[in-house]
Amino acid sequence: MDFFIQLLPAFVEGLKITLFFWVVTLVGSFVLALPMVYVRLSRNAVVSTIVRFYIYIMRGTPLLLQLMFVYFGLPYLGIRLDRTTAAILAFLLNYTAYFTEILRGGIQSIDEGQKEAAKLLGYSNSYTFLHILLPQALRNCIPSFINESLTLLKDTCLVSILGIDELLRYAKIAAGTYATGLPFIYVGMIYLVLNMPISRGLNYLEKRLNYYK
């Protein structure tokens, strides 16, 4: 316990960075996924195909590879980003693709009759999407969003590959300094503790939204 208390200040600093990337990616990816799914489902074959190809690339390649490409590869194209910006960009690109597909599945699960009814009433495609389809899709997608949110929390440790001082990097430094594997166990426990309130909070939100169906 004394060793954990000794490492606690470093873990707190790492936790701040971990939660920063988690919140920024979660909120940013969700916001970006809204117009992306609208374009993905549009009748414009060109833009829909472009979005589908983007999603295919992001889901078909490892996030770690994407991180390394953004930080180490883009400079060869004349684009230089600092570590934090590169990490945020890579995470946003990756998780926007996943959230877009989650929303697409939720929207396509809605009865086609509702879309036809909206069309007969003279509603525009954008109005139908925002006020009829999207609210229902969000309720349908909550379990998938919960899973992706928890996966994202664990994926934040990948930013350590860029030298960003999040939880795992502090654990690596402590393990190397004190020649012990205990820091990794401590960090694993921290992740488990973090998962509990996040999971319960999102499950509570799901129940509340289902109540108003």
SULJOSUL-V110652 format. One record per residue. D_LAST is the distance of its C-alpha to the last C-alpha in whole Angstrom. Layout:
[[D_LAST] [D_LAST]]
This chain:
[[48] [51] [50] [46] [47] [50] [47] [44] [45] [45] [42] [40] [41] [40] [37] [36] [37] [34] [32] [33] [32] [29] [28] [29] [28] [25] [24] [27] [25] [22] [23] [26] [23] [21] [24] [26] [23] [23] [27] [26] [24] [27] [29] [32] [34] [36] [33] [31] [33] [34] [31] [31] [34] [33] [30] [33] [35] [33] [31] [35] [37] [37] [36] [39] [41] [39] [40] [43] [43] [42] [44] [47] [47] [46] [49] [51] [50] [51] [47] [48] [45] [45] [43] [40] [40] [40] [38] [35] [36] [36] [32] [31] [32] [31] [27] [26] [27] [25] [22] [23] [23] [19] [18] [20] [18] [15] [16] [18] [15] [13] [15] [18] [18] [15] [18] [21] [19] [19] [22] [24] [22] [25] [22] [24] [23] [22] [20] [18] [18] [17] [15] [13] [13] [14] [10] [8] [12] [11] [8] [10] [14] [13] [15] [18] [18] [19] [22] [23] [23] [25] [27] [28] [29] [32] [33] [34] [37] [38] [39] [42] [44] [44] [46] [43] [43] [40] [40] [41] [44] [45] [45] [47] [49] [50] [50] [53] [55] [55] [55] [52] [49] [47] [45] [43] [42] [41] [39] [37] [37] [35] [33] [32] [31] [29] [27] [26] [25] [23] [21] [20] [19] [17] [16] [15] [13] [11] [10] [9] [7] [5] [6] [4] [0]]
